[in-house]
Amino acid sequence: MRVRSDGAIMPEGKGTIREVLPKQGQLAAEDTAGMVLCKPKVLPLKSVSLEKLEQLQRAAMEAMEASRPPEGSAGSQPRP
């Protein structure tokens, strides 16, 4: 085991990476991450679950309209 100047302990062996900092000049990195473009994905405007929910809502509204008595019938009076 090696102890660095900042107090950190570094193991010795083949897998260790030696830290090298320049004394003067600029520090350059070779592995810079760039933008990676991929193929655009086509997304549906409405999901399947949203379409099912809308279908259920339409069916419920139609059922409510069918069970409601027609307006102007003798048995229906507006409630206050």
mmCIF file of the N, C-alpha and C atoms, coordinates in Angstrom:
data_MODEL
# 
_entry.id   MODEL 
# 
loop_
_atom_site.group_PDB 
_atom_site.id 
_atom_site.type_symbol 
_atom_site.label_atom_id 
_atom_site.label_alt_id 
_atom_site.label_comp_id 
_atom_site.label_asym_id 
_atom_site.label_entity_id 
_atom_site.label_seq_id 
_atom_site.pdbx_PDB_ins_code 
_atom_site.Cartn_x 
_atom_site.Cartn_y 
_atom_site.Cartn_z 
_atom_site.occupancy 
_atom_site.B_iso_or_equiv 
_atom_site.pdbx_formal_charge 
_atom_site.auth_seq_id 
_atom_site.auth_comp_id 
_atom_site.auth_asym_id 
_atom_site.auth_atom_id 
_atom_site.pdbx_PDB_model_num 
ATOM 1   N N  . MET A 1 1  ? 0.836   -1.177 0.000   1.00 0.00 ? 1  MET A N  1 
ATOM 2   C CA . MET A 1 1  ? 0.000   0.000  0.000   1.00 0.00 ? 1  MET A CA 1 
ATOM 3   C C  . MET A 1 1  ? 0.884   1.244  0.000   1.00 0.00 ? 1  MET A C  1 
ATOM 4   N N  . ARG A 1 2  ? 0.438   2.227  -0.764  1.00 0.00 ? 2  ARG A N  1 
ATOM 5   C CA . ARG A 1 2  ? 1.167   3.489  -0.814  1.00 0.00 ? 2  ARG A CA 1 
ATOM 6   C C  . ARG A 1 2  ? 0.284   4.578  -0.231  1.00 0.00 ? 2  ARG A C  1 
ATOM 7   N N  . VAL A 1 3  ? 0.869   5.535  0.412   1.00 0.00 ? 3  VAL A N  1 
ATOM 8   C CA . VAL A 1 3  ? 0.147   6.672  0.978   1.00 0.00 ? 3  VAL A CA 1 
ATOM 9   C C  . VAL A 1 3  ? 0.514   7.896  0.158   1.00 0.00 ? 3  VAL A C  1 
ATOM 10  N N  . ARG A 1 4  ? -0.531  8.549  -0.396  1.00 0.00 ? 4  ARG A N  1 
ATOM 11  C CA . ARG A 1 4  ? -0.287  9.762  -1.191  1.00 0.00 ? 4  ARG A CA 1 
ATOM 12  C C  . ARG A 1 4  ? -0.029  10.937 -0.265  1.00 0.00 ? 4  ARG A C  1 
ATOM 13  N N  . SER A 1 5  ? 0.354   12.042 -0.873  1.00 0.00 ? 5  SER A N  1 
ATOM 14  C CA . SER A 1 5  ? 0.648   13.244 -0.084  1.00 0.00 ? 5  SER A CA 1 
ATOM 15  C C  . SER A 1 5  ? -0.594  13.808 0.592   1.00 0.00 ? 5  SER A C  1 
ATOM 16  N N  . ASP A 1 6  ? -1.802  13.532 0.042   1.00 0.00 ? 6  ASP A N  1 
ATOM 17  C CA . ASP A 1 6  ? -3.022  14.035 0.669   1.00 0.00 ? 6  ASP A CA 1 
ATOM 18  C C  . ASP A 1 6  ? -3.563  13.066 1.715   1.00 0.00 ? 6  ASP A C  1 
ATOM 19  N N  . GLY A 1 7  ? -2.882  11.970 1.964   1.00 0.00 ? 7  GLY A N  1 
ATOM 20  C CA . GLY A 1 7  ? -3.271  11.045 3.018   1.00 0.00 ? 7  GLY A CA 1 
ATOM 21  C C  . GLY A 1 7  ? -4.064  9.850  2.523   1.00 0.00 ? 7  GLY A C  1 
ATOM 22  N N  . ALA A 1 8  ? -4.447  9.792  1.250   1.00 0.00 ? 8  ALA A N  1 
ATOM 23  C CA . ALA A 1 8  ? -5.220  8.683  0.720   1.00 0.00 ? 8  ALA A CA 1 
ATOM 24  C C  . ALA A 1 8  ? -4.320  7.462  0.538   1.00 0.00 ? 8  ALA A C  1 
ATOM 25  N N  . ILE A 1 9  ? -4.880  6.291  0.776   1.00 0.00 ? 9  ILE A N  1 
ATOM 26  C CA . ILE A 1 9  ? -4.128  5.045  0.631   1.00 0.00 ? 9  ILE A CA 1 
ATOM 27  C C  . ILE A 1 9  ? -4.432  4.456  -0.735  1.00 0.00 ? 9  ILE A C  1 
ATOM 28  N N  . MET A 1 10 ? -3.369  4.131  -1.480  1.00 0.00 ? 10 MET A N  1 
ATOM 29  C CA . MET A 1 10 ? -3.518  3.563  -2.809  1.00 0.00 ? 10 MET A CA 1 
ATOM 30  C C  . MET A 1 10 ? -2.931  2.154  -2.826  1.00 0.00 ? 10 MET A C  1 
ATOM 31  N N  . PRO A 1 11 ? -3.696  1.159  -3.316  1.00 0.00 ? 11 PRO A N  1 
ATOM 32  C CA . PRO A 1 11 ? -3.124  -0.194 -3.411  1.00 0.00 ? 11 PRO A CA 1 
ATOM 33  C C  . PRO A 1 11 ? -2.153  -0.281 -4.584  1.00 0.00 ? 11 PRO A C  1 
ATOM 34  N N  . GLU A 1 12 ? -1.169  -1.137 -4.436  1.00 0.00 ? 12 GLU A N  1 
ATOM 35  C CA . GLU A 1 12 ? -0.219  -1.345 -5.523  1.00 0.00 ? 12 GLU A CA 1 
ATOM 36  C C  . GLU A 1 12 ? -0.635  -2.558 -6.334  1.00 0.00 ? 12 GLU A C  1 
ATOM 37  N N  . GLY A 1 13 ? -0.270  -2.595 -7.580  1.00 0.00 ? 13 GLY A N  1 
ATOM 38  C CA . GLY A 1 13 ? -0.585  -3.733 -8.416  1.00 0.00 ? 13 GLY A CA 1 
ATOM 39  C C  . GLY A 1 13 ? -0.750  -3.306 -9.863  1.00 0.00 ? 13 GLY A C  1 
ATOM 40  N N  . LYS A 1 14 ? -1.163  -4.256 -10.700 1.00 0.00 ? 14 LYS A N  1 
ATOM 41  C CA . LYS A 1 14 ? -1.301  -3.971 -12.122 1.00 0.00 ? 14 LYS A CA 1 
ATOM 42  C C  . LYS A 1 14 ? -2.488  -3.065 -12.426 1.00 0.00 ? 14 LYS A C  1 
ATOM 43  N N  . GLY A 1 15 ? -3.548  -3.131 -11.612 1.00 0.00 ? 15 GLY A N  1 
ATOM 44  C CA . GLY A 1 15 ? -4.768  -2.397 -11.889 1.00 0.00 ? 15 GLY A CA 1 
ATOM 45  C C  . GLY A 1 15 ? -4.761  -0.954 -11.419 1.00 0.00 ? 15 GLY A C  1 
ATOM 46  N N  . THR A 1 16 ? -3.684  -0.493 -10.810 1.00 0.00 ? 16 THR A N  1 
ATOM 47  C CA . THR A 1 16 ? -3.680  0.875  -10.307 1.00 0.00 ? 16 THR A CA 1 
ATOM 48  C C  . THR A 1 16 ? -3.343  1.843  -11.426 1.00 0.00 ? 16 THR A C  1 
ATOM 49  N N  . ILE A 1 17 ? -3.897  3.023  -11.318 1.00 0.00 ? 17 ILE A N  1 
ATOM 50  C CA . ILE A 1 17 ? -3.630  4.076  -12.294 1.00 0.00 ? 17 ILE A CA 1 
ATOM 51  C C  . ILE A 1 17 ? -2.824  5.147  -11.584 1.00 0.00 ? 17 ILE A C  1 
ATOM 52  N N  . ARG A 1 18 ? -1.715  5.497  -12.170 1.00 0.00 ? 18 ARG A N  1 
ATOM 53  C CA . ARG A 1 18 ? -0.860  6.501  -11.578 1.00 0.00 ? 18 ARG A CA 1 
ATOM 54  C C  . ARG A 1 18 ? -1.389  7.881  -11.935 1.00 0.00 ? 18 ARG A C  1 
ATOM 55  N N  . GLU A 1 19 ? -1.499  8.752  -10.968 1.00 0.00 ? 19 GLU A N  1 
ATOM 56  C CA . GLU A 1 19 ? -1.991  10.104 -11.185 1.00 0.00 ? 19 GLU A CA 1 
ATOM 57  C C  . GLU A 1 19 ? -0.820  10.993 -11.577 1.00 0.00 ? 19 GLU A C  1 
ATOM 58  N N  . VAL A 1 20 ? -0.943  11.638 -12.739 1.00 0.00 ? 20 VAL A N  1 
ATOM 59  C CA . VAL A 1 20 ? 0.124   12.513 -13.216 1.00 0.00 ? 20 VAL A CA 1 
ATOM 60  C C  . VAL A 1 20 ? -0.502  13.857 -13.537 1.00 0.00 ? 20 VAL A C  1 
ATOM 61  N N  . LEU A 1 21 ? -0.049  14.891 -12.856 1.00 0.00 ? 21 LEU A N  1 
ATOM 62  C CA . LEU A 1 21 ? -0.536  16.240 -13.105 1.00 0.00 ? 21 LEU A CA 1 
ATOM 63  C C  . LEU A 1 21 ? 0.624   17.082 -13.627 1.00 0.00 ? 21 LEU A C  1 
ATOM 64  N N  . PRO A 1 22 ? 0.369   17.878 -14.661 1.00 0.00 ? 22 PRO A N  1 
ATOM 65  C CA . PRO A 1 22 ? 1.461   18.701 -15.208 1.00 0.00 ? 22 PRO A CA 1 
ATOM 66  C C  . PRO A 1 22 ? 1.832   19.826 -14.248 1.00 0.00 ? 22 PRO A C  1 
ATOM 67  N N  . LYS A 1 23 ? 3.105   20.180 -14.243 1.00 0.00 ? 23 LYS A N  1 
ATOM 68  C CA . LYS A 1 23 ? 3.582   21.267 -13.390 1.00 0.00 ? 23 LYS A CA 1 
ATOM 69  C C  . LYS A 1 23 ? 3.235   22.624 -13.998 1.00 0.00 ? 23 LYS A C  1 
ATOM 70  N N  . GLN A 1 24 ? 3.198   22.710 -15.317 1.00 0.00 ? 24 GLN A N  1 
ATOM 71  C CA . GLN A 1 24 ? 2.862   23.956 -15.992 1.00 0.00 ? 24 GLN A CA 1 
ATOM 72  C C  . GLN A 1 24 ? 2.095   23.644 -17.266 1.00 0.00 ? 24 GLN A C  1 
ATOM 73  N N  . GLY A 1 25 ? 1.392   24.610 -17.819 1.00 0.00 ? 25 GLY A N  1 
ATOM 74  C CA . GLY A 1 25 ? 0.639   24.410 -19.040 1.00 0.00 ? 25 GLY A CA 1 
ATOM 75  C C  . GLY A 1 25 ? -0.802  24.020 -18.748 1.00 0.00 ? 25 GLY A C  1 
ATOM 76  N N  . GLN A 1 26 ? -1.475  23.587 -19.796 1.00 0.00 ? 26 GLN A N  1 
ATOM 77  C CA . GLN A 1 26 ? -2.885  23.245 -19.664 1.00 0.00 ? 26 GLN A CA 1 
ATOM 78  C C  . GLN A 1 26 ? -3.061  21.740 -19.524 1.00 0.00 ? 26 GLN A C  1 
ATOM 79  N N  . LEU A 1 27 ? -4.105  21.374 -18.815 1.00 0.00 ? 27 LEU A N  1 
ATOM 80  C CA . LEU A 1 27 ? -4.441  19.972 -18.651 1.00 0.00 ? 27 LEU A CA 1 
ATOM 81  C C  . LEU A 1 27 ? -5.467  19.615 -19.716 1.00 0.00 ? 27 LEU A C  1 
ATOM 82  N N  . ALA A 1 28 ? -5.202  18.630 -20.527 1.00 0.00 ? 28 ALA A N  1 
ATOM 83  C CA . ALA A 1 28 ? -6.102  18.245 -21.611 1.00 0.00 ? 28 ALA A CA 1 
ATOM 84  C C  . ALA A 1 28 ? -6.640  16.848 -21.352 1.00 0.00 ? 28 ALA A C  1 
ATOM 85  N N  . ALA A 1 29 ? -7.910  16.656 -21.697 1.00 0.00 ? 29 ALA A N  1 
ATOM 86  C CA . ALA A 1 29 ? -8.527  15.341 -21.572 1.00 0.00 ? 29 ALA A CA 1 
ATOM 87  C C  . ALA A 1 29 ? -8.830  14.818 -22.971 1.00 0.00 ? 29 ALA A C  1 
ATOM 88  N N  . GLU A 1 30 ? -8.478  13.571 -23.218 1.00 0.00 ? 30 GLU A N  1 
ATOM 89  C CA . GLU A 1 30 ? -8.696  12.997 -24.539 1.00 0.00 ? 30 GLU A CA 1 
ATOM 90  C C  . GLU A 1 30 ? -10.087 12.409 -24.700 1.00 0.00 ? 30 GLU A C  1 
ATOM 91  N N  . ASP A 1 31 ? -10.651 11.869 -23.638 1.00 0.00 ? 31 ASP A N  1 
ATOM 92  C CA . ASP A 1 31 ? -11.955 11.221 -23.713 1.00 0.00 ? 31 ASP A CA 1 
ATOM 93  C C  . ASP A 1 31 ? -13.062 12.221 -23.381 1.00 0.00 ? 31 ASP A C  1 
ATOM 94  N N  . THR A 1 32 ? -13.395 13.053 -24.333 1.00 0.00 ? 32 THR A N  1 
ATOM 95  C CA . THR A 1 32 ? -14.487 14.004 -24.108 1.00 0.00 ? 32 THR A CA 1 
ATOM 96  C C  . THR A 1 32 ? -15.768 13.394 -24.652 1.00 0.00 ? 32 THR A C  1 
ATOM 97  N N  . ALA A 1 33 ? -16.821 13.503 -23.881 1.00 0.00 ? 33 ALA A N  1 
ATOM 98  C CA . ALA A 1 33 ? -18.109 12.954 -24.289 1.00 0.00 ? 33 ALA A CA 1 
ATOM 99  C C  . ALA A 1 33 ? -18.791 13.923 -25.242 1.00 0.00 ? 33 ALA A C  1 
ATOM 100 N N  . GLY A 1 34 ? -19.254 13.419 -26.347 1.00 0.00 ? 34 GLY A N  1 
ATOM 101 C CA . GLY A 1 34 ? -19.969 14.244 -27.314 1.00 0.00 ? 34 GLY A CA 1 
ATOM 102 C C  . GLY A 1 34 ? -21.404 13.779 -27.444 1.00 0.00 ? 34 GLY A C  1 
ATOM 103 N N  . MET A 1 35 ? -22.156 14.529 -28.218 1.00 0.00 ? 35 MET A N  1 
ATOM 104 C CA . MET A 1 35 ? -23.552 14.143 -28.422 1.00 0.00 ? 35 MET A CA 1 
ATOM 105 C C  . MET A 1 35 ? -23.620 12.915 -29.319 1.00 0.00 ? 35 MET A C  1 
ATOM 106 N N  . VAL A 1 36 ? -24.471 11.994 -28.944 1.00 0.00 ? 36 VAL A N  1 
ATOM 107 C CA . VAL A 1 36 ? -24.686 10.794 -29.745 1.00 0.00 ? 36 VAL A CA 1 
ATOM 108 C C  . VAL A 1 36 ? -26.113 10.856 -30.258 1.00 0.00 ? 36 VAL A C  1 
ATOM 109 N N  . LEU A 1 37 ? -26.255 10.897 -31.562 1.00 0.00 ? 37 LEU A N  1 
ATOM 110 C CA . LEU A 1 37 ? -27.582 10.985 -32.162 1.00 0.00 ? 37 LEU A CA 1 
ATOM 111 C C  . LEU A 1 37 ? -28.111 9.584  -32.444 1.00 0.00 ? 37 LEU A C  1 
ATOM 112 N N  . CYS A 1 38 ? -29.385 9.392  -32.203 1.00 0.00 ? 38 CYS A N  1 
ATOM 113 C CA . CYS A 1 38 ? -30.004 8.104  -32.474 1.00 0.00 ? 38 CYS A CA 1 
ATOM 114 C C  . CYS A 1 38 ? -31.232 8.322  -33.347 1.00 0.00 ? 38 CYS A C  1 
ATOM 115 N N  . LYS A 1 39 ? -31.765 7.240  -33.851 1.00 0.00 ? 39 LYS A N  1 
ATOM 116 C CA . LYS A 1 39 ? -32.936 7.342  -34.706 1.00 0.00 ? 39 LYS A CA 1 
ATOM 117 C C  . LYS A 1 39 ? -34.131 7.825  -33.887 1.00 0.00 ? 39 LYS A C  1 
ATOM 118 N N  . PRO A 1 40 ? -34.933 8.725  -34.448 1.00 0.00 ? 40 PRO A N  1 
ATOM 119 C CA . PRO A 1 40 ? -36.112 9.188  -33.701 1.00 0.00 ? 40 PRO A CA 1 
ATOM 120 C C  . PRO A 1 40 ? -37.136 8.067  -33.568 1.00 0.00 ? 40 PRO A C  1 
ATOM 121 N N  . LYS A 1 41 ? -37.796 8.051  -32.446 1.00 0.00 ? 41 LYS A N  1 
ATOM 122 C CA . LYS A 1 41 ? -38.809 7.033  -32.198 1.00 0.00 ? 41 LYS A CA 1 
ATOM 123 C C  . LYS A 1 41 ? -40.183 7.640  -32.441 1.00 0.00 ? 41 LYS A C  1 
ATOM 124 N N  . VAL A 1 42 ? -41.037 6.908  -33.107 1.00 0.00 ? 42 VAL A N  1 
ATOM 125 C CA . VAL A 1 42 ? -42.391 7.363  -33.380 1.00 0.00 ? 42 VAL A CA 1 
ATOM 126 C C  . VAL A 1 42 ? -43.252 6.972  -32.182 1.00 0.00 ? 42 VAL A C  1 
ATOM 127 N N  . LEU A 1 43 ? -43.810 7.970  -31.528 1.00 0.00 ? 43 LEU A N  1 
ATOM 128 C CA . LEU A 1 43 ? -44.646 7.730  -30.361 1.00 0.00 ? 43 LEU A CA 1 
ATOM 129 C C  . LEU A 1 43 ? -46.104 7.967  -30.725 1.00 0.00 ? 43 LEU A C  1 
ATOM 130 N N  . PRO A 1 44 ? -47.010 7.144  -30.227 1.00 0.00 ? 44 PRO A N  1 
ATOM 131 C CA . PRO A 1 44 ? -48.427 7.369  -30.508 1.00 0.00 ? 44 PRO A CA 1 
ATOM 132 C C  . PRO A 1 44 ? -48.908 8.625  -29.806 1.00 0.00 ? 44 PRO A C  1 
ATOM 133 N N  . LEU A 1 45 ? -49.868 9.322  -30.436 1.00 0.00 ? 45 LEU A N  1 
ATOM 134 C CA . LEU A 1 45 ? -50.414 10.523 -29.816 1.00 0.00 ? 45 LEU A CA 1 
ATOM 135 C C  . LEU A 1 45 ? -51.214 10.177 -28.575 1.00 0.00 ? 45 LEU A C  1 
ATOM 136 N N  . LYS A 1 46 ? -51.897 9.040  -28.606 1.00 0.00 ? 46 LYS A N  1 
ATOM 137 C CA . LYS A 1 46 ? -52.667 8.582  -27.452 1.00 0.00 ? 46 LYS A CA 1 
ATOM 138 C C  . LYS A 1 46 ? -52.241 7.162  -27.131 1.00 0.00 ? 46 LYS A C  1 
ATOM 139 N N  . SER A 1 47 ? -52.112 6.897  -25.857 1.00 0.00 ? 47 SER A N  1 
ATOM 140 C CA . SER A 1 47 ? -51.742 5.555  -25.465 1.00 0.00 ? 47 SER A CA 1 
ATOM 141 C C  . SER A 1 47 ? -52.965 4.644  -25.527 1.00 0.00 ? 47 SER A C  1 
ATOM 142 N N  . VAL A 1 48 ? -52.731 3.367  -25.499 1.00 0.00 ? 48 VAL A N  1 
ATOM 143 C CA . VAL A 1 48 ? -53.810 2.384  -25.570 1.00 0.00 ? 48 VAL A CA 1 
ATOM 144 C C  . VAL A 1 48 ? -54.706 2.513  -24.347 1.00 0.00 ? 48 VAL A C  1 
ATOM 145 N N  . SER A 1 49 ? -54.092 2.717  -23.177 1.00 0.00 ? 49 SER A N  1 
ATOM 146 C CA . SER A 1 49 ? -54.902 2.835  -21.952 1.00 0.00 ? 49 SER A CA 1 
ATOM 147 C C  . SER A 1 49 ? -55.754 4.100  -21.969 1.00 0.00 ? 49 SER A C  1 
ATOM 148 N N  . LEU A 1 50 ? -55.238 5.187  -22.540 1.00 0.00 ? 50 LEU A N  1 
ATOM 149 C CA . LEU A 1 50 ? -56.029 6.412  -22.642 1.00 0.00 ? 50 LEU A CA 1 
ATOM 150 C C  . LEU A 1 50 ? -57.202 6.217  -23.590 1.00 0.00 ? 50 LEU A C  1 
ATOM 151 N N  . GLU A 1 51 ? -56.990 5.514  -24.691 1.00 0.00 ? 51 GLU A N  1 
ATOM 152 C CA . GLU A 1 51 ? -58.076 5.241  -25.628 1.00 0.00 ? 51 GLU A CA 1 
ATOM 153 C C  . GLU A 1 51 ? -59.156 4.380  -24.965 1.00 0.00 ? 51 GLU A C  1 
ATOM 154 N N  . LYS A 1 52 ? -58.747 3.380  -24.163 1.00 0.00 ? 52 LYS A N  1 
ATOM 155 C CA . LYS A 1 52 ? -59.719 2.537  -23.462 1.00 0.00 ? 52 LYS A CA 1 
ATOM 156 C C  . LYS A 1 52 ? -60.512 3.358  -22.459 1.00 0.00 ? 52 LYS A C  1 
ATOM 157 N N  . LEU A 1 53 ? -59.839 4.250  -21.738 1.00 0.00 ? 53 LEU A N  1 
ATOM 158 C CA . LEU A 1 53 ? -60.512 5.100  -20.757 1.00 0.00 ? 53 LEU A CA 1 
ATOM 159 C C  . LEU A 1 53 ? -61.529 6.014  -21.443 1.00 0.00 ? 53 LEU A C  1 
ATOM 160 N N  . GLU A 1 54 ? -61.150 6.607  -22.566 1.00 0.00 ? 54 GLU A N  1 
ATOM 161 C CA . GLU A 1 54 ? -62.089 7.463  -23.305 1.00 0.00 ? 54 GLU A CA 1 
ATOM 162 C C  . GLU A 1 54 ? -63.283 6.657  -23.804 1.00 0.00 ? 54 GLU A C  1 
ATOM 163 N N  . GLN A 1 55 ? -63.039 5.439  -24.252 1.00 0.00 ? 55 GLN A N  1 
ATOM 164 C CA . GLN A 1 55 ? -64.127 4.583  -24.725 1.00 0.00 ? 55 GLN A CA 1 
ATOM 165 C C  . GLN A 1 55 ? -65.084 4.266  -23.577 1.00 0.00 ? 55 GLN A C  1 
ATOM 166 N N  . LEU A 1 56 ? -64.557 3.968  -22.393 1.00 0.00 ? 56 LEU A N  1 
ATOM 167 C CA . LEU A 1 56 ? -65.405 3.704  -21.235 1.00 0.00 ? 56 LEU A CA 1 
ATOM 168 C C  . LEU A 1 56 ? -66.208 4.939  -20.843 1.00 0.00 ? 56 LEU A C  1 
ATOM 169 N N  . GLN A 1 57 ? -65.591 6.106  -20.902 1.00 0.00 ? 57 GLN A N  1 
ATOM 170 C CA . GLN A 1 57 ? -66.297 7.344  -20.576 1.00 0.00 ? 57 GLN A CA 1 
ATOM 171 C C  . GLN A 1 57 ? -67.424 7.610  -21.570 1.00 0.00 ? 57 GLN A C  1 
ATOM 172 N N  . ARG A 1 58 ? -67.141 7.382  -22.857 1.00 0.00 ? 58 ARG A N  1 
ATOM 173 C CA . ARG A 1 58 ? -68.190 7.575  -23.873 1.00 0.00 ? 58 ARG A CA 1 
ATOM 174 C C  . ARG A 1 58 ? -69.354 6.622  -23.636 1.00 0.00 ? 58 ARG A C  1 
ATOM 175 N N  . ALA A 1 59 ? -69.043 5.360  -23.307 1.00 0.00 ? 59 ALA A N  1 
ATOM 176 C CA . ALA A 1 59 ? -70.089 4.370  -23.058 1.00 0.00 ? 59 ALA A CA 1 
ATOM 177 C C  . ALA A 1 59 ? -70.908 4.762  -21.827 1.00 0.00 ? 59 ALA A C  1 
ATOM 178 N N  . ALA A 1 60 ? -70.253 5.287  -20.781 1.00 0.00 ? 60 ALA A N  1 
ATOM 179 C CA . ALA A 1 60 ? -70.964 5.705  -19.579 1.00 0.00 ? 60 ALA A CA 1 
ATOM 180 C C  . ALA A 1 60 ? -71.870 6.895  -19.870 1.00 0.00 ? 60 ALA A C  1 
ATOM 181 N N  . MET A 1 61 ? -71.388 7.843  -20.666 1.00 0.00 ? 61 MET A N  1 
ATOM 182 C CA . MET A 1 61 ? -72.206 9.008  -21.018 1.00 0.00 ? 61 MET A CA 1 
ATOM 183 C C  . MET A 1 61 ? -73.417 8.586  -21.849 1.00 0.00 ? 61 MET A C  1 
ATOM 184 N N  . GLU A 1 62 ? -73.219 7.651  -22.784 1.00 0.00 ? 62 GLU A N  1 
ATOM 185 C CA . GLU A 1 62 ? -74.333 7.166  -23.602 1.00 0.00 ? 62 GLU A CA 1 
ATOM 186 C C  . GLU A 1 62 ? -75.349 6.431  -22.729 1.00 0.00 ? 62 GLU A C  1 
ATOM 187 N N  . ALA A 1 63 ? -74.888 5.671  -21.764 1.00 0.00 ? 63 ALA A N  1 
ATOM 188 C CA . ALA A 1 63 ? -75.791 4.948  -20.870 1.00 0.00 ? 63 ALA A CA 1 
ATOM 189 C C  . ALA A 1 63 ? -76.586 5.922  -20.011 1.00 0.00 ? 63 ALA A C  1 
ATOM 190 N N  . MET A 1 64 ? -75.955 7.004  -19.560 1.00 0.00 ? 64 MET A N  1 
ATOM 191 C CA . MET A 1 64 ? -76.657 8.009  -18.765 1.00 0.00 ? 64 MET A CA 1 
ATOM 192 C C  . MET A 1 64 ? -77.711 8.727  -19.606 1.00 0.00 ? 64 MET A C  1 
ATOM 193 N N  . GLU A 1 65 ? -77.373 9.037  -20.858 1.00 0.00 ? 65 GLU A N  1 
ATOM 194 C CA . GLU A 1 65 ? -78.328 9.721  -21.736 1.00 0.00 ? 65 GLU A CA 1 
ATOM 195 C C  . GLU A 1 65 ? -79.501 8.810  -22.081 1.00 0.00 ? 65 GLU A C  1 
ATOM 196 N N  . ALA A 1 66 ? -79.239 7.521  -22.228 1.00 0.00 ? 66 ALA A N  1 
ATOM 197 C CA . ALA A 1 66 ? -80.305 6.582  -22.570 1.00 0.00 ? 66 ALA A CA 1 
ATOM 198 C C  . ALA A 1 66 ? -81.239 6.368  -21.377 1.00 0.00 ? 66 ALA A C  1 
ATOM 199 N N  . SER A 1 67 ? -80.713 6.415  -20.151 1.00 0.00 ? 67 SER A N  1 
ATOM 200 C CA . SER A 1 67 ? -81.554 6.180  -18.986 1.00 0.00 ? 67 SER A CA 1 
ATOM 201 C C  . SER A 1 67 ? -82.310 7.444  -18.562 1.00 0.00 ? 67 SER A C  1 
ATOM 202 N N  . ARG A 1 68 ? -81.897 8.603  -19.035 1.00 0.00 ? 68 ARG A N  1 
ATOM 203 C CA . ARG A 1 68 ? -82.563 9.852  -18.686 1.00 0.00 ? 68 ARG A CA 1 
ATOM 204 C C  . ARG A 1 68 ? -83.875 9.962  -19.475 1.00 0.00 ? 68 ARG A C  1 
ATOM 205 N N  . PRO A 1 69 ? -84.973 10.332 -18.811 1.00 0.00 ? 69 PRO A N  1 
ATOM 206 C CA . PRO A 1 69 ? -86.232 10.489 -19.555 1.00 0.00 ? 69 PRO A CA 1 
ATOM 207 C C  . PRO A 1 69 ? -86.131 11.681 -20.502 1.00 0.00 ? 69 PRO A C  1 
ATOM 208 N N  . PRO A 1 70 ? -86.820 11.638 -21.607 1.00 0.00 ? 70 PRO A N  1 
ATOM 209 C CA . PRO A 1 70 ? -86.740 12.752 -22.561 1.00 0.00 ? 70 PRO A CA 1 
ATOM 210 C C  . PRO A 1 70 ? -87.287 14.039 -21.933 1.00 0.00 ? 70 PRO A C  1 
ATOM 211 N N  . GLU A 1 71 ? -86.708 15.154 -22.319 1.00 0.00 ? 71 GLU A N  1 
ATOM 212 C CA . GLU A 1 71 ? -87.138 16.442 -21.774 1.00 0.00 ? 71 GLU A CA 1 
ATOM 213 C C  . GLU A 1 71 ? -88.520 16.796 -22.295 1.00 0.00 ? 71 GLU A C  1 
ATOM 214 N N  . GLY A 1 72 ? -89.297 17.491 -21.452 1.00 0.00 ? 72 GLY A N  1 
ATOM 215 C CA . GLY A 1 72 ? -90.646 17.895 -21.850 1.00 0.00 ? 72 GLY A CA 1 
ATOM 216 C C  . GLY A 1 72 ? -91.684 16.842 -21.563 1.00 0.00 ? 72 GLY A C  1 
ATOM 217 N N  . SER A 1 73 ? -91.321 15.750 -20.927 1.00 0.00 ? 73 SER A N  1 
ATOM 218 C CA . SER A 1 73 ? -92.317 14.726 -20.618 1.00 0.00 ? 73 SER A CA 1 
ATOM 219 C C  . SER A 1 73 ? -93.120 15.167 -19.396 1.00 0.00 ? 73 SER A C  1 
ATOM 220 N N  . ALA A 1 74 ? -94.279 14.582 -19.182 1.00 0.00 ? 74 ALA A N  1 
ATOM 221 C CA . ALA A 1 74 ? -95.194 14.998 -18.117 1.00 0.00 ? 74 ALA A CA 1 
ATOM 222 C C  . ALA A 1 74 ? -94.636 14.671 -16.740 1.00 0.00 ? 74 ALA A C  1 
ATOM 223 N N  . GLY A 1 75 ? -93.827 13.654 -16.592 1.00 0.00 ? 75 GLY A N  1 
ATOM 224 C CA . GLY A 1 75 ? -93.355 13.244 -15.276 1.00 0.00 ? 75 GLY A CA 1 
ATOM 225 C C  . GLY A 1 75 ? -92.152 14.025 -14.775 1.00 0.00 ? 75 GLY A C  1 
ATOM 226 N N  . SER A 1 76 ? -91.494 14.794 -15.621 1.00 0.00 ? 76 SER A N  1 
ATOM 227 C CA . SER A 1 76 ? -90.284 15.474 -15.165 1.00 0.00 ? 76 SER A CA 1 
ATOM 228 C C  . SER A 1 76 ? -90.579 16.943 -14.873 1.00 0.00 ? 76 SER A C  1 
ATOM 229 N N  . GLN A 1 77 ? -90.160 17.366 -13.706 1.00 0.00 ? 77 GLN A N  1 
ATOM 230 C CA . GLN A 1 77 ? -90.299 18.773 -13.325 1.00 0.00 ? 77 GLN A CA 1 
ATOM 231 C C  . GLN A 1 77 ? -88.942 19.231 -12.818 1.00 0.00 ? 77 GLN A C  1 
ATOM 232 N N  . PRO A 1 78 ? -88.577 20.452 -13.131 1.00 0.00 ? 78 PRO A N  1 
ATOM 233 C CA . PRO A 1 78 ? -87.276 20.953 -12.650 1.00 0.00 ? 78 PRO A CA 1 
ATOM 234 C C  . PRO A 1 78 ? -87.278 21.105 -11.142 1.00 0.00 ? 78 PRO A C  1 
ATOM 235 N N  . ARG A 1 79 ? -86.190 20.745 -10.524 1.00 0.00 ? 79 ARG A N  1 
ATOM 236 C CA . ARG A 1 79 ? -86.071 20.831 -9.061  1.00 0.00 ? 79 ARG A CA 1 
ATOM 237 C C  . ARG A 1 79 ? -85.461 22.171 -8.709  1.00 0.00 ? 79 ARG A C  1 
ATOM 238 N N  . PRO A 1 80 ? -85.901 22.776 -7.590  1.00 0.00 ? 80 PRO A N  1 
ATOM 239 C CA . PRO A 1 80 ? -85.350 24.079 -7.188  1.00 0.00 ? 80 PRO A CA 1 
ATOM 240 C C  . PRO A 1 80 ? -83.968 23.968 -6.595  1.00 0.00 ? 80 PRO A C  1 
# 
